[in-house]
Amino acid sequence: VPRIRQGNADVHGSLSKEVIRRVVQRHLNEVKFCYEQQLAQRPDLRGRVVASFIIAADGRVQSAAIRESDLGSPPAEACISQAIQRWSFPAPEGGGLVVVNSYPFVLEAPEGGE
């Protein structure tokens, strides 16, 4: 089973990193799905993907993009970005936007077909 690890997020706004991490954790299977689709074609695929996204005042993701990646798989990166766009977070206190400048995911395939 491929592993997805989360890194330290860079967050600006009225939602805590912990709240954002918990929501991302609930959606990790979507990131894993994007990775597994490409892993089937390229068994050696692994790397770090850093997403950035903006959470609107109602908690919906207003925009999402891949900020940097050494995965080398545009289809997986696009899939991850599209998945994030569908996520929903708690509404930020006092409204306003929450900017997640970077949210890293480390994608690793099992060694030797574990």
Helices and strands as residue ranges (DSSP letters): E 3-6, E 10-12, H 17-26, H 28-39, E 47-55, E 61-69, H 74-85, E 98-108, G 111-113
